Amino acid sequence: MITPTLLNNRYKILSTLGSGGFGETFLAEDTQMPSGRHCVIKKLKPVATNEPQIDQLIRERFGREAAILEELGDSSSQIPKLYAYFNEDEDFYLVQEYIEGQTLTHKLEQEGLMSESTLRAILIDILPVLSYVHSKGIVHRDIKPDNIMIRSFDGKAVLIDFGAVKETMGTIMSASGNSGNSIVIGTPGFMPMEQSVGRPQFGSDIYSLGLTAIYLLTGKIPQLLETNPHTGEVIWHSNISPTMRMVLDKAIKPVARDRYSSAAEMLADLQPVASNFPATVPNHQAPAYNNNHTPEVAATV
């Protein structure tokens, strides 16, 4: 189906930002706002069912996930706001805040390997956001360099493209309401073993963040890093302080129980005095909720 240039009789499509297995992402103009503000629209296509009852269950689940995105964006300035959600024909749409800036991937491509001091500042900036997300019982499940943006106007790190709505689109549901995931949400290399078998935990996000940091220091994606054949631990090299190496090595331990129990604990090792930080969240398996977004970057769905 060809996407109309005006969605929901309101949003004028300006350009395509990206496409992927879940659908497409567009830059759009809100024609019903005086400012004509720009926004990001994610077009998502669920698994085809041809069963009205099941389609209704998917719509209800999509609505619940959208409500979670709204709460996250309203409560944190470092998570994109959700402006609207709707469905047209067989497709589902999220309308989100457009974040002007660059992903960590683009930052690395433009500026080269990141210094330890710059990386430390980014981690200290993003860990409280991750702690807040976990405090809501939500696992992001797709933390990677493409899904952390540095916002242009204030230099703050913004966490984008949560995985729950994608999971809804990839869920096969029965009329009784039972569901089974047809796919695993996450990016190969950046997700740990427990997530790859469909059991994401809060510590799964910490693992992904650790490998994101190592990518910024070394320029190597996880698949290019060696692993210890006996322990499964990632082997990497960078001229950094013993403290930073200790933090990142702990974050990427193969077994979840050996990693940091929370984002707050990881932050404490990076910044001994962490004032006004959210309370520690237990490192147990959490409900599979999440968020979604992305602008100039996060152009994939």
Backbone bond lengths (Angstrom), bond angles and torsions (degrees), N, CA, C in turn:
res aa  C-N    CA-C-N  psi(-1)  N-CA   C-N-CA  omega(-1)  CA-C   N-CA-C  phi
1 M - - - 1.459 - - 1.527 109.76 -
2 I 1.314 117.52 135.90 1.458 122.03 178.86 1.524 108.90 -82.05
3 T 1.319 116.74 129.05 1.459 120.62 -179.68 1.528 110.07 -71.56
4 P 1.343 117.92 127.21 1.469 119.58 179.05 1.522 110.69 -66.21
5 T 1.333 115.74 156.48 1.461 119.47 -179.36 1.524 111.68 -75.92
6 L 1.355 117.75 -16.16 1.460 121.64 177.37 1.519 108.03 -126.01
7 L 1.321 116.27 111.24 1.456 121.28 -177.70 1.522 110.40 -95.49
8 N 1.324 115.30 139.95 1.462 121.82 177.29 1.539 111.30 55.48
9 N 1.328 116.15 28.08 1.470 122.58 -177.97 1.529 112.23 55.30
10 R 1.320 115.99 29.38 1.467 118.89 -173.78 1.518 113.72 -146.41
11 Y 1.311 117.53 -44.21 1.458 121.07 -169.14 1.523 110.91 -100.37
12 K 1.313 115.22 117.32 1.461 121.72 -179.02 1.529 109.79 -90.06
13 I 1.319 116.16 118.77 1.457 120.90 -179.17 1.529 109.50 -71.64
14 L 1.327 116.32 126.02 1.463 121.54 179.88 1.522 112.03 -100.03
15 S 1.327 115.56 -39.20 1.463 119.33 -179.95 1.518 109.55 -164.34
16 T 1.316 115.14 163.97 1.467 120.89 175.01 1.522 108.44 -95.57
17 L 1.325 115.48 125.59 1.467 119.54 -179.99 1.523 112.00 -88.29
18 G 1.321 116.30 -28.79 1.452 118.19 -179.71 1.513 111.03 176.97
19 S 1.311 115.41 172.71 1.460 121.28 177.89 1.514 108.86 -149.59
20 G 1.314 114.98 157.36 1.449 120.20 -178.12 1.512 109.88 -162.32
21 G 1.330 115.02 -164.32 1.453 119.63 -176.56 1.511 114.37 -66.40
22 F 1.321 118.26 -20.06 1.457 120.89 -176.46 1.527 112.79 -98.22
23 G 1.308 118.59 -12.12 1.449 120.36 -177.86 1.512 111.49 147.37
24 E 1.333 115.15 -141.91 1.456 120.63 -176.56 1.522 111.15 -135.30
25 T 1.342 115.30 159.29 1.462 121.47 176.71 1.523 108.40 -124.45
26 F 1.336 115.51 132.58 1.459 121.09 -176.44 1.523 111.53 -123.64
27 L 1.306 115.24 150.94 1.460 121.64 165.01 1.523 105.65 -92.89
28 A 1.337 116.39 131.01 1.460 119.99 -175.80 1.521 110.98 -137.16
29 E 1.332 114.60 164.33 1.458 122.29 175.36 1.519 108.89 -112.74
30 D 1.321 116.24 132.66 1.463 121.05 177.95 1.531 108.06 -84.00
31 T 1.324 117.07 103.67 1.460 120.93 -174.68 1.523 113.35 -74.90
32 Q 1.349 117.23 -9.14 1.459 120.53 -179.47 1.527 112.86 -101.51
33 M 1.316 115.66 7.95 1.459 120.10 174.02 1.522 108.68 -108.52
34 P 1.345 118.21 137.76 1.470 120.61 -178.65 1.526 113.17 -54.70
35 S 1.321 115.70 -35.02 1.460 119.74 -178.09 1.523 112.66 -78.31
36 G 1.347 116.56 -13.88 1.460 119.29 -173.26 1.515 110.99 58.87
37 R 1.328 115.68 38.84 1.470 119.87 -172.50 1.532 111.83 -58.57
38 H 1.308 113.53 148.58 1.451 120.13 176.42 1.523 109.50 -81.65
39 C 1.310 115.52 149.26 1.456 121.16 177.58 1.524 108.22 -147.82
40 V 1.307 115.60 168.72 1.456 121.58 178.10 1.523 107.54 -109.09
41 I 1.304 116.33 131.39 1.465 121.04 178.43 1.516 109.15 -116.46
42 K 1.315 114.99 126.22 1.460 120.24 176.02 1.523 108.26 -104.29
43 K 1.300 114.93 121.92 1.455 121.84 176.06 1.521 107.71 -98.20
44 L 1.324 117.15 121.53 1.452 122.20 -174.78 1.523 109.85 -122.47
45 K 1.301 116.47 137.60 1.469 120.89 -179.66 1.525 109.23 -117.34
46 P 1.332 117.51 120.43 1.466 120.03 179.89 1.525 111.84 -76.41
47 V 1.318 115.17 167.93 1.455 120.73 174.50 1.528 108.10 -61.80
48 A 1.321 117.59 130.56 1.466 121.73 -178.13 1.526 110.70 -65.97
49 T 1.347 115.94 136.37 1.468 119.96 -179.53 1.525 112.95 -126.58
50 N 1.335 117.04 -37.41 1.468 121.73 -174.48 1.519 112.25 62.13
51 E 1.318 116.19 22.61 1.464 122.09 177.63 1.521 108.50 -120.09
52 P 1.348 118.49 110.35 1.473 120.96 -177.02 1.522 113.88 -53.61
53 Q 1.331 117.68 -41.21 1.465 120.31 -178.50 1.528 110.94 -64.05
54 I 1.319 115.68 -42.09 1.466 120.25 -178.97 1.524 109.97 -69.89
55 D 1.321 116.18 -39.71 1.463 119.65 177.52 1.526 110.66 -59.56
56 Q 1.334 116.73 -38.43 1.458 120.49 178.38 1.521 111.06 -66.18
57 L 1.326 117.12 -39.38 1.464 120.74 178.06 1.531 110.42 -62.80
58 I 1.327 117.15 -39.82 1.459 120.74 178.84 1.525 110.21 -65.67
59 R 1.351 117.07 -40.69 1.464 120.25 177.85 1.519 110.87 -61.42
60 E 1.344 116.19 -41.18 1.467 119.80 179.94 1.530 110.59 -65.64
61 R 1.309 116.10 -41.53 1.468 119.17 179.56 1.530 110.59 -67.44
62 F 1.321 116.60 -38.92 1.463 120.73 176.56 1.530 109.90 -59.61
63 G 1.332 116.62 -41.56 1.459 120.59 178.40 1.515 112.20 -63.23
64 R 1.321 116.90 -39.88 1.471 119.89 178.47 1.519 111.46 -65.47
65 E 1.334 115.97 -41.94 1.461 119.21 179.29 1.526 110.89 -66.14
66 A 1.333 116.97 -37.32 1.459 120.78 177.99 1.521 110.53 -63.03
67 A 1.342 116.99 -38.10 1.463 120.88 178.81 1.531 110.71 -62.78
68 I 1.330 115.94 -35.80 1.467 119.98 177.76 1.527 110.25 -67.38
69 L 1.322 116.25 -41.96 1.462 119.95 177.55 1.518 111.00 -61.33
70 E 1.324 116.40 -39.38 1.456 120.41 179.29 1.529 110.93 -62.77
71 E 1.318 116.09 -45.73 1.462 119.79 -179.84 1.522 111.51 -62.61
72 L 1.333 117.06 -43.33 1.459 120.35 -179.16 1.526 111.17 -63.06
73 G 1.329 116.18 -47.19 1.458 120.13 -178.17 1.511 113.26 -67.10
74 D 1.338 116.78 -33.00 1.466 120.33 179.71 1.525 111.84 -73.91
75 S 1.328 116.84 -25.54 1.461 120.75 -173.91 1.524 113.98 -98.48
76 S 1.323 117.37 -11.19 1.458 120.43 179.99 1.522 110.04 -135.89
77 S 1.321 116.01 129.26 1.463 120.42 178.00 1.520 111.82 -75.15
78 Q 1.343 116.87 -5.69 1.463 120.61 -178.48 1.529 111.94 -109.21
79 I 1.326 114.74 20.38 1.462 122.39 171.77 1.523 106.34 -131.38
80 P 1.333 119.11 131.02 1.476 120.46 -177.39 1.519 112.00 -58.02
81 K 1.315 116.30 141.27 1.454 122.06 177.64 1.522 109.98 -75.16
82 L 1.334 115.71 145.91 1.449 121.19 172.66 1.518 108.05 -95.23
83 Y 1.335 116.80 121.66 1.461 121.56 -179.42 1.523 112.06 -90.55
84 A 1.325 117.50 -36.40 1.467 120.52 -176.17 1.521 109.45 -167.27
85 Y 1.330 114.99 162.85 1.461 120.90 169.44 1.518 107.22 -145.87
86 F 1.310 116.08 148.99 1.453 120.99 -179.57 1.517 109.58 -163.82
87 N 1.311 116.64 167.86 1.463 119.93 173.57 1.516 109.40 -129.58
88 E 1.317 115.87 140.82 1.456 123.61 177.01 1.515 108.01 -131.10
89 D 1.320 115.35 131.45 1.462 120.89 -176.16 1.534 108.33 55.57
90 E 1.305 118.01 -121.33 1.464 120.31 -177.51 1.520 112.24 -105.29
91 D 1.315 116.43 7.73 1.467 120.35 -176.15 1.522 111.71 -109.38
92 F 1.332 115.33 154.20 1.456 122.91 179.62 1.531 108.27 -115.74
93 Y 1.331 116.11 146.74 1.459 120.09 -174.91 1.529 110.95 -133.27
94 L 1.327 115.26 139.12 1.460 123.21 170.46 1.520 107.80 -115.53
95 V 1.330 116.49 134.21 1.462 121.03 176.84 1.521 106.77 -112.50
96 Q 1.320 116.72 118.46 1.452 120.53 -172.94 1.523 112.57 -129.36
97 E 1.302 114.18 163.07 1.458 122.69 178.24 1.530 110.32 -58.48
98 Y 1.311 115.28 136.55 1.461 120.71 175.52 1.526 108.36 -86.99
99 I 1.314 116.44 120.81 1.462 121.64 179.09 1.522 108.18 -99.89
100 E 1.306 115.96 116.53 1.458 119.33 177.60 1.516 108.91 -86.00
101 G 1.302 116.14 122.12 1.454 120.25 -178.08 1.513 110.11 167.24
102 Q 1.320 116.15 -155.02 1.463 119.80 -179.41 1.517 109.73 -138.77
103 T 1.314 115.79 146.74 1.455 120.20 175.91 1.528 109.12 -72.50
104 L 1.309 115.80 164.29 1.462 119.34 175.63 1.527 110.61 -63.45
105 T 1.324 116.64 -30.21 1.469 119.61 176.12 1.527 109.88 -62.08
106 H 1.332 116.51 -48.64 1.462 119.99 179.83 1.526 111.28 -65.05
107 K 1.320 115.74 -37.03 1.466 119.38 -179.95 1.531 110.40 -62.16
108 L 1.328 115.98 -42.37 1.469 120.25 178.51 1.526 110.40 -64.92
109 E 1.333 116.61 -42.64 1.464 120.47 -179.13 1.530 111.67 -63.02
110 Q 1.316 116.82 -35.63 1.462 120.66 -176.59 1.520 113.45 -85.86
111 E 1.320 117.17 -34.69 1.465 120.70 -171.53 1.523 114.13 -112.44
112 G 1.327 117.69 -8.78 1.458 119.71 -178.95 1.518 112.12 86.06
113 L 1.331 116.34 -172.14 1.460 121.80 -176.58 1.524 110.62 -56.58
114 M 1.311 114.35 143.28 1.459 120.07 -175.50 1.530 110.70 -85.31
115 S 1.332 116.45 143.56 1.462 120.52 175.52 1.517 109.30 -75.46
116 E 1.320 115.97 158.10 1.457 119.94 179.05 1.527 111.38 -61.41
117 S 1.322 117.55 -39.58 1.465 120.18 -178.03 1.530 111.37 -65.47
118 T 1.337 116.91 -39.40 1.460 119.82 177.71 1.522 110.83 -67.11
119 L 1.331 116.27 -43.15 1.459 120.15 178.52 1.524 110.73 -62.20
120 R 1.326 116.98 -43.60 1.460 120.26 179.88 1.531 110.70 -58.07
121 A 1.331 116.18 -42.81 1.466 120.26 -179.76 1.527 110.91 -62.79
122 I 1.327 117.05 -39.85 1.467 120.44 179.93 1.527 110.48 -67.60
123 L 1.319 117.25 -43.40 1.467 119.93 178.85 1.520 111.39 -63.34
124 I 1.310 117.09 -42.15 1.468 120.84 178.99 1.529 110.48 -64.55
125 D 1.316 116.27 -28.92 1.462 121.45 179.53 1.522 111.90 -78.13
126 I 1.326 118.20 -38.15 1.463 121.34 -172.75 1.526 113.04 -90.51
127 L 1.322 118.86 -26.03 1.467 120.48 -176.75 1.533 113.35 -61.99
128 P 1.344 120.25 -39.43 1.466 118.73 175.41 1.538 112.35 -62.45
129 V 1.321 117.45 -32.72 1.464 121.02 177.23 1.525 109.50 -65.99
130 L 1.323 115.46 -44.46 1.457 119.96 179.32 1.525 110.65 -64.82
131 S 1.314 117.27 -38.13 1.457 120.88 177.35 1.526 110.99 -61.98
132 Y 1.338 116.33 -41.48 1.469 120.62 178.01 1.525 110.51 -62.48
133 V 1.338 116.74 -45.04 1.464 121.05 179.44 1.527 110.06 -59.36
134 H 1.314 116.94 -45.58 1.460 120.74 -179.86 1.522 111.66 -66.23
135 S 1.320 117.20 -32.44 1.473 120.14 179.70 1.526 111.13 -64.80
136 K 1.331 116.51 -18.89 1.461 121.78 177.29 1.537 111.81 -92.28
137 G 1.327 116.00 6.81 1.455 119.85 -179.49 1.506 113.57 76.37
138 I 1.334 117.07 23.60 1.456 122.02 -173.88 1.527 110.38 -113.25
139 V 1.314 115.97 133.64 1.459 122.30 172.46 1.525 106.99 -105.33
140 H 1.321 117.56 125.00 1.466 120.83 -177.76 1.518 111.12 -62.82
141 R 1.316 116.31 -50.95 1.461 125.37 173.97 1.518 116.62 75.03
142 D 1.309 118.75 3.21 1.469 117.55 174.79 1.526 110.66 -147.68
143 I 1.328 116.17 45.01 1.463 119.94 176.00 1.527 108.91 -75.20
144 K 1.323 114.61 126.50 1.459 122.50 -179.75 1.522 106.87 -164.53
145 P 1.334 118.28 170.41 1.478 119.73 -177.27 1.525 114.05 -57.79
146 D 1.323 117.92 -29.47 1.467 120.56 179.15 1.523 112.44 -73.16
147 N 1.320 118.08 -18.41 1.461 121.06 -173.09 1.526 114.13 -109.52
148 I 1.322 116.02 14.90 1.462 121.47 168.46 1.520 106.61 -124.36
149 M 1.311 115.76 121.60 1.462 121.04 -178.76 1.521 110.60 -109.34
150 I 1.306 116.16 148.52 1.455 122.08 170.34 1.528 106.63 -101.99
151 R 1.329 115.86 112.11 1.460 121.13 -174.93 1.523 110.51 -71.39
152 S 1.321 116.35 136.60 1.462 121.11 -172.33 1.519 113.74 -64.02
153 F 1.335 117.40 -45.48 1.455 118.17 -168.06 1.530 114.42 -76.60
154 D 1.342 117.64 -21.87 1.462 118.18 -179.58 1.522 114.23 -133.34
155 G 1.331 117.56 -2.01 1.460 120.45 178.08 1.509 114.72 72.39
156 K 1.335 117.96 10.53 1.466 120.72 -179.16 1.520 110.19 -79.09
157 A 1.335 115.05 149.13 1.458 120.86 175.93 1.521 109.29 -82.17
158 V 1.316 116.79 133.12 1.465 122.84 -178.71 1.526 108.83 -120.20
159 L 1.331 115.51 132.08 1.462 121.59 -178.02 1.531 109.13 -95.57
160 I 1.324 116.67 120.93 1.461 120.77 -174.28 1.529 111.78 -123.55
161 D 1.330 114.65 171.89 1.461 123.54 169.62 1.527 114.92 57.65
162 F 1.325 116.90 60.29 1.457 120.96 176.04 1.538 109.59 -68.09
163 G 1.326 116.24 161.70 1.462 119.16 -171.21 1.506 118.37 -98.55
164 A 1.347 120.29 -7.46 1.460 120.02 -170.94 1.513 113.71 -66.27
165 V 1.327 117.53 -42.89 1.462 119.13 -178.90 1.526 109.88 -64.94
166 K 1.322 116.66 -36.87 1.458 120.04 176.12 1.525 110.17 -61.13
167 E 1.330 116.23 -38.68 1.455 118.99 178.91 1.524 110.23 -64.25
168 T 1.329 116.31 -40.30 1.463 119.87 177.63 1.523 110.28 -58.31
169 M 1.327 116.49 -42.67 1.461 119.85 -179.63 1.530 111.46 -66.75
170 G 1.313 117.11 -26.40 1.460 120.57 -178.10 1.514 113.32 -101.64
171 T 1.341 116.42 18.82 1.453 121.35 -177.34 1.519 110.95 -99.25
172 I 1.310 115.74 134.31 1.459 121.32 173.87 1.524 106.66 -98.87
173 M 1.333 116.49 119.62 1.454 120.67 -175.35 1.522 110.34 -115.88
174 S 1.325 114.45 148.84 1.456 119.82 173.87 1.515 108.83 -98.09
175 A 1.319 116.66 164.73 1.461 120.61 -178.66 1.524 112.00 -63.47
176 S 1.337 117.44 -21.60 1.458 120.60 179.49 1.519 112.28 -80.16
177 G 1.343 116.19 -7.28 1.454 119.73 178.41 1.509 113.84 100.96
178 N 1.344 116.83 -5.37 1.460 119.29 176.74 1.518 108.85 -73.32
179 S 1.321 116.20 147.94 1.454 119.30 -177.22 1.508 111.63 -136.93
180 G 1.324 114.80 156.66 1.450 121.33 174.88 1.508 108.61 -143.95
181 N 1.310 117.14 136.44 1.460 119.92 -177.76 1.517 110.66 -78.47
182 S 1.329 115.31 130.20 1.453 119.64 178.41 1.520 111.70 -84.67
183 I 1.352 116.78 -12.96 1.456 121.77 -178.15 1.518 109.63 -145.02
184 V 1.320 115.44 161.58 1.459 121.16 174.29 1.521 107.96 -98.94
185 I 1.333 116.72 130.71 1.458 120.75 179.71 1.521 109.27 -86.17
186 G 1.324 116.37 132.98 1.449 121.16 179.68 1.523 109.78 142.46
187 T 1.312 116.09 172.90 1.462 120.99 -179.03 1.527 109.52 -113.01
188 P 1.329 118.15 122.09 1.470 120.67 179.32 1.518 111.18 -50.85
189 G 1.327 114.62 137.32 1.465 120.32 -178.52 1.511 111.21 96.07
190 F 1.321 117.48 -44.87 1.466 120.42 -178.04 1.527 112.81 -90.68
191 M 1.325 117.87 -10.82 1.463 118.25 179.66 1.525 111.05 -105.89
192 P 1.334 116.70 144.39 1.458 120.94 -177.58 1.526 111.94 -79.17
193 M 1.317 115.36 173.19 1.455 121.15 -175.23 1.525 112.69 -58.34
194 E 1.343 117.41 -44.39 1.468 118.49 -176.01 1.530 111.58 -63.40
195 Q 1.312 116.89 -31.22 1.461 120.04 178.71 1.523 111.01 -75.03
196 S 1.326 116.51 -34.95 1.463 120.45 -178.45 1.519 112.08 -66.82
197 V 1.335 117.12 -18.16 1.472 120.34 176.41 1.527 111.08 -105.97
198 G 1.338 115.75 16.73 1.456 119.99 172.99 1.505 116.07 84.42
199 R 1.351 118.22 22.01 1.464 120.85 179.30 1.528 110.83 -125.70
200 P 1.323 117.89 62.50 1.473 120.07 -178.74 1.515 112.21 -66.29
201 Q 1.324 116.20 143.92 1.453 124.07 177.01 1.523 108.69 -127.55
202 F 1.325 116.43 171.64 1.461 118.69 176.00 1.523 109.92 -58.68
203 G 1.338 115.67 -37.84 1.459 120.01 179.33 1.515 113.27 -64.97
204 S 1.332 117.51 -18.64 1.466 120.51 176.97 1.525 110.17 -65.47
205 D 1.335 116.00 -38.93 1.467 119.87 177.63 1.523 111.28 -66.71
206 I 1.334 116.78 -36.58 1.456 120.71 179.12 1.531 110.12 -65.25
207 Y 1.320 115.99 -40.71 1.466 120.94 176.37 1.531 110.14 -59.03
208 S 1.320 116.71 -47.64 1.463 121.07 -178.90 1.521 111.72 -63.46
209 L 1.331 116.17 -38.43 1.459 120.21 178.32 1.528 110.66 -66.55
210 G 1.326 116.26 -38.56 1.462 119.92 177.86 1.516 112.14 -62.26
211 L 1.333 117.14 -44.24 1.460 119.83 178.72 1.523 111.89 -69.98
212 T 1.319 116.69 -29.77 1.468 120.26 173.87 1.522 109.79 -62.70
213 A 1.335 116.25 -43.62 1.463 121.00 179.40 1.518 110.96 -63.06
214 I 1.321 116.90 -42.06 1.464 120.78 -179.71 1.535 110.23 -65.02
215 Y 1.310 116.45 -37.69 1.476 120.44 176.08 1.528 110.66 -60.16
216 L 1.329 116.73 -41.79 1.461 120.38 -178.91 1.526 111.84 -68.07
217 L 1.321 117.22 -30.30 1.462 121.54 179.63 1.522 112.89 -81.61
218 T 1.345 116.37 -33.12 1.466 120.45 -171.91 1.525 113.70 -111.11
219 G 1.334 116.91 -21.65 1.459 120.35 -175.41 1.510 113.25 78.10
220 K 1.330 117.34 8.58 1.465 121.03 -177.68 1.526 110.54 -107.58
221 I 1.348 115.57 129.00 1.454 118.54 173.05 1.526 108.19 -70.12
222 P 1.334 118.75 157.63 1.470 120.66 -174.92 1.525 114.38 -54.28
223 Q 1.330 116.65 -34.50 1.467 119.00 -177.97 1.520 113.05 -64.88
224 L 1.326 117.73 -18.74 1.462 121.63 180.00 1.529 112.56 -93.15
225 L 1.321 116.97 -4.12 1.459 120.86 179.10 1.530 110.06 -89.63
226 E 1.316 115.95 145.24 1.459 120.20 177.74 1.522 110.19 -77.62
227 T 1.323 115.53 157.51 1.471 120.68 173.46 1.518 109.21 -128.62
228 N 1.311 114.94 149.43 1.457 120.99 176.43 1.528 108.33 -71.25
229 P 1.321 118.61 119.65 1.475 120.48 -176.00 1.521 113.49 -64.11
230 H 1.337 117.48 -20.47 1.463 120.96 -177.84 1.522 112.44 -92.18
231 T 1.327 116.94 -37.06 1.466 119.86 -175.80 1.528 113.10 -106.90
232 G 1.336 117.01 -19.12 1.454 119.88 -177.35 1.520 113.30 81.98
233 E 1.334 117.75 0.06 1.452 121.08 -177.83 1.529 111.03 -74.19
234 V 1.324 115.14 144.54 1.460 121.35 179.78 1.534 109.74 -74.62
235 I 1.320 116.02 135.48 1.461 121.88 177.70 1.522 107.98 -105.59
236 W 1.324 116.27 121.24 1.462 119.46 -178.73 1.525 109.21 -144.79
237 H 1.314 116.41 160.65 1.456 121.06 -176.21 1.527 110.13 -136.13
238 S 1.323 116.13 134.14 1.460 121.82 175.35 1.515 107.84 -161.39
239 N 1.300 116.69 146.33 1.462 121.81 -178.94 1.531 109.76 -82.47
240 I 1.317 115.53 79.39 1.464 121.06 -178.10 1.523 109.85 -128.13
241 S 1.312 115.86 173.17 1.462 121.08 -178.18 1.528 110.82 -70.82
242 P 1.344 116.66 155.09 1.462 120.11 176.95 1.530 112.32 -58.08
243 T 1.330 116.94 -34.67 1.465 119.73 -179.77 1.520 111.42 -64.42
244 M 1.320 117.28 -48.98 1.462 119.94 179.61 1.518 111.03 -62.89
245 R 1.331 116.95 -40.61 1.463 119.21 178.64 1.516 110.67 -62.30
246 M 1.329 116.89 -41.87 1.460 120.46 179.25 1.530 110.92 -61.90
247 V 1.329 116.51 -43.41 1.465 120.96 -178.92 1.526 110.63 -62.42
248 L 1.327 116.76 -47.94 1.460 119.64 -176.59 1.528 111.58 -70.77
249 D 1.330 117.36 -36.98 1.464 119.43 177.54 1.528 110.99 -62.28
250 K 1.337 116.84 -38.82 1.460 120.01 179.14 1.525 110.95 -70.41
251 A 1.323 116.77 -36.45 1.473 120.91 -178.56 1.527 111.64 -63.99
252 I 1.344 117.43 -30.23 1.467 119.68 -173.71 1.525 112.61 -108.04
253 K 1.305 117.84 23.72 1.462 119.79 175.80 1.537 109.08 -58.60
254 P 1.326 118.02 138.37 1.474 120.64 -177.49 1.529 113.54 -60.63
255 V 1.332 116.36 -34.95 1.466 120.84 -178.19 1.528 109.05 -97.77
256 A 1.319 116.84 129.12 1.467 122.07 -172.91 1.522 112.88 -56.95
257 R 1.319 118.50 -39.10 1.471 120.71 -176.06 1.526 112.34 -67.24
258 D 1.341 117.19 -17.06 1.461 120.91 179.90 1.531 112.42 -88.60
259 R 1.328 116.77 -9.93 1.467 120.70 -179.91 1.532 110.38 -84.60
260 Y 1.333 115.38 -178.04 1.456 120.13 173.09 1.526 109.32 -61.27
261 S 1.309 116.65 140.86 1.462 120.59 -179.68 1.522 111.88 -77.73
262 S 1.340 116.82 -14.72 1.459 120.48 -179.70 1.521 109.77 -161.89
263 A 1.319 114.69 163.50 1.463 119.96 175.24 1.522 110.47 -64.96
264 A 1.329 116.35 -33.28 1.469 120.46 179.20 1.524 111.35 -63.54
265 E 1.321 116.23 -37.93 1.470 120.25 179.46 1.526 110.43 -67.33
266 M 1.315 116.49 -39.80 1.463 119.90 178.01 1.522 110.40 -64.69
267 L 1.327 116.06 -42.18 1.459 119.96 178.84 1.526 111.40 -62.30
268 A 1.321 116.45 -38.53 1.460 120.58 -178.08 1.526 111.31 -60.49
269 D 1.338 116.63 -34.64 1.461 119.76 178.85 1.527 111.82 -75.97
270 L 1.345 116.29 -25.26 1.458 119.99 177.64 1.523 111.50 -84.55
271 Q 1.309 115.20 -32.09 1.463 121.77 -174.47 1.519 107.23 -140.70
272 P 1.337 118.21 93.81 1.463 122.04 -173.49 1.526 114.36 -49.86
273 V 1.321 118.09 -38.54 1.464 120.23 179.04 1.522 107.43 -106.70
274 A 1.323 116.04 99.85 1.471 121.04 -179.02 1.519 108.34 -110.50
275 S 1.319 116.73 91.54 1.459 120.62 -176.71 1.516 111.33 -81.60
276 N 1.322 114.91 152.71 1.464 122.52 176.15 1.527 112.57 54.40
277 F 1.328 115.86 37.68 1.457 119.38 -179.92 1.515 109.59 -97.91
278 P 1.348 118.98 141.77 1.461 121.56 -179.68 1.515 112.06 -56.86
279 A 1.302 115.57 154.68 1.462 121.12 -178.33 1.524 110.91 -63.36
280 T 1.340 114.90 152.96 1.455 120.59 178.72 1.514 110.35 -63.84
281 V 1.334 116.36 140.74 1.454 122.02 178.43 1.520 108.06 -108.83
282 P 1.350 118.98 132.67 1.464 120.84 179.58 1.514 110.91 -56.69
283 N 1.339 115.72 145.56 1.465 120.93 -176.22 1.523 110.76 -92.34
284 H 1.354 116.35 59.67 1.451 119.44 175.26 1.519 108.87 -106.68
285 Q 1.319 115.84 171.81 1.464 118.10 179.42 1.514 108.87 -66.79
286 A 1.315 116.74 133.73 1.461 120.96 -175.57 1.515 111.04 -108.57
287 P 1.342 116.35 162.70 1.458 119.74 174.99 1.532 110.00 -57.76
288 A 1.296 115.91 148.98 1.461 120.13 -176.04 1.513 112.37 -84.20
289 Y 1.338 115.91 61.36 1.444 120.00 174.36 1.516 108.81 -94.32
290 N 1.313 119.00 172.47 1.462 125.03 175.43 1.510 116.49 -178.98
291 N 1.383 115.10 -171.25 1.469 122.84 178.77 1.506 112.08 -133.63
292 N 1.283 117.09 -173.63 1.449 121.15 -174.37 1.519 112.72 -161.73
293 H 1.335 118.77 147.19 1.478 122.78 171.55 1.509 114.14 167.87
294 T 1.281 115.20 174.39 1.432 122.21 166.96 1.507 114.73 159.63
295 P 1.340 114.67 139.88 1.453 123.10 -176.33 1.497 110.99 -106.38
296 E 1.312 113.56 -138.39 1.454 123.09 -178.11 1.523 108.28 -29.71
297 V 1.302 115.07 -29.64 1.431 120.08 178.16 1.497 108.43 -109.90
298 A 1.315 118.18 -124.38 1.443 120.88 -178.47 1.495 111.12 6.64
299 A 1.309 116.21 59.65 1.458 119.60 -175.56 1.518 111.80 -98.35
300 T 1.325 117.35 15.10 1.457 119.91 178.51 1.509 109.48 -119.63
301 V 1.311 115.61 154.06 1.457 120.30 177.92 1.517 109.36 -133.23
